[in-house]
Amino acid sequence: MTLPTGVAAVFPFSPDWSTPVKQLREFKTDVITSRDGTEQRRALRSKPRDYIEYQVLLDGHDSARLDYYLWALQPHVLMLPIWPSKRYLSLSVDAGESVLVLDKPVGDGSQVGDEWVLVNDNQEPEVFALQSISGDGLTLGAAQPMSSDWSKKSAVYPAWRVHVNGDIGASKLTSSVMRAPLSFKRLVGSYEPFSWTAEAELTIDGLEVLLRKMNWNNAVSTEHQWSAQFVDSQSGPFTYELTSSLPVRVYKGTALEVGRDEVSWYQAFFDRVRGRQTPFLMPTWQNDLQLQTPVGLTDFEVAGTELGRFMPTGPIHSHLMLRKRDGSFAFFAVQSIEADYTLGVTSIATVEPWDELYGPEDCLFVCFVNTVRLVSDTLSISWVTDDVANISLAVQTVEVVT
């Protein structure tokens, strides 16, 4: 087997899938917070970092082989198949040929110049670089002819050049059975970052709107984080001051996605916002506005004065989102949120008027749309199978300062 220059070996050990395969993508952002709580954000990394983590369970000869790999090759560059991205050959390929036809499209993010690996249990793996990709993503042109014959149903994977990410600790369950958690870090080289084709589903006033829902099979947590400065002198009273009028509200949850295209959409979104760098809009999805038939002069009205007293108009709660009777979503920019103590209600004035014959209180769902950013510079994707993944999401409210 001929390996690309600089690569010591193809890493052949696939995950046992008893635990998810975790794929991480990471930017780096410098967040500068002023005394009033507003932010400025600056990108510190031109290319994101990529990691992959998984567990293997090996016995007999394979257990010994892994020991050889880690003993001799840990500090060297390895070619790692990206195991959740498996494709199969739909036609056999003979030695000397350079056209590969796959059973499924390569998916978003693949591009000319990427390295791929052919794998079959009965022969040594073969690495090739992409010279072309057909419009439907099913036919790949290799930059060099194949050196071996490859049968139909041979596995085909995109591959990364990686280093072992830190120390590896294996557990010997018996004298010949080994379990090992593995972690790899992709080399940052001259390759171009992925050119995603997935685009924003909606933008409002130049900000992308994240319309994907959380997975309510898992709890969605909400945290309120006040930033208080306490003053406790040697004598005299204890006091404090608040540096902002509203706390930072943090939402944490997961999105369960089926299909590589859906997962790729999140990866493209993450690259668009570049981790913590770029703010966007997101519905709370928590039905936090219980509208009533108005007794005042506005279309949108909530019983009680608490909303107007405790949640004043500002850049965080920028819009209302309503699911209409036909199932579509409508967005209304918030002008003001005011308590009417005479009527005992809170009125929400919007830029756009209500445009249906029925009232907004008859909508199926109503919530605020917040201005947010990601809490972390890392996107975590946990592959449960090679086609189903949980995506961890944590966002926090921000006032828009670039």
Secondary structure, 3 states (H helix, E strand, C coil): CCCCCCCCEECCCCCCCCCCEEEEEECCEEEEECCCCCEEEEECCCCCEEEEEEEEEEEHHHHHHHHHHHHHHCCCCEEEECHHHCEEECCCECCCCCEEEECCCCCCCCCCCCEEEEEECCEEEEEEEEEEECCCCCEEEECCCCCCCECCCCEEEEEEEEEECCCCCCEECCCCEEEEEEEEEECCCCCCCCCCCCCCCCEECCEEECCCCCCCCCCCEEEEECCEEEEECCCCCEEEEECCCCCEEEEEEEEEEECHHHHHHHHHHHHHHCCCCCCEEEECCCCCCCECCCCCCCCEEEECCHHHHHCCCCCCEEEEEEECCCCCEEEEEEEEEEEECCCCEEEEEECCCCCCCCCHHHCCEEEEEEEEEECCCEEEEEECCCCEEEEEEEEEECCCCC
